[in-house]
Amino acid sequence: MKNIKLLFAPLFAILLLASCSSVQVLTDYDREANFNNFKTFAFYKTGIDKAQISDLDKKRILKAIDAEMSARGFVKSNEPDILISIFTKERQQVDVYSNYWGAGYYGWGWNPYFWGGPYNHGNVSTRTEGSLYIDIIDAKNKELVWQGRGVGSLHNIKNIEKKEARIREFVAEILQAYPPGSESK
């Protein structure tokens, strides 16, 4: 039984670390929009001002978006084809784990020599799960043409470099699917 526990411990640790660092991405877009016509961009200040995060984090997100868009060949302009806006949501996620253990040599489960049978060990943990939305708006007719949402665990990161890296990861994962069809290239 001890060998089985030791065998699964590294696997569990890998799965736990992978689930903490990944970003789940969902996208939606207007099928009638011609994304080939969009070459220039600007940030939509009105929408960005409404995002309920610190101004420093807004700057970090916008810097990451600027870098990603530039790397994809888009040019920042005062007369843009598209406007980019962001908004965020966060929620506390509570995880409750309950394990039933017996006592003695029987391992997990019921032990006939333990009065009262198995007993319960409960663990509760909380984490912050955040969503970053990136909206792309056709500047000419002011209509939303693409939206990407990244969902993942946010850590209370004290190290600024790690925080910036996490923001860049969120933005890169979301914009990987822009323009539509680019994720298969």
Buried (B, 14 or more C-beta within 10 A) or exposed (E): EEEEEEEEEEEEEEEEEEEEEBBEBEBEBBEEBEBEEBEBBBBBEEBBEEBEBEEEBBEBBBBBBBBBBEEEEBEEEEEBBBBBBBBBEEEEEEEEEEEEBBBEEBEEEEBEEBEEEBEEEEEEEEBEBBBBBBBBBBBEEEEBBBBBBBBBBBBEEEEEEEBBEBBBBBBBBBBBBBBBEEEEE
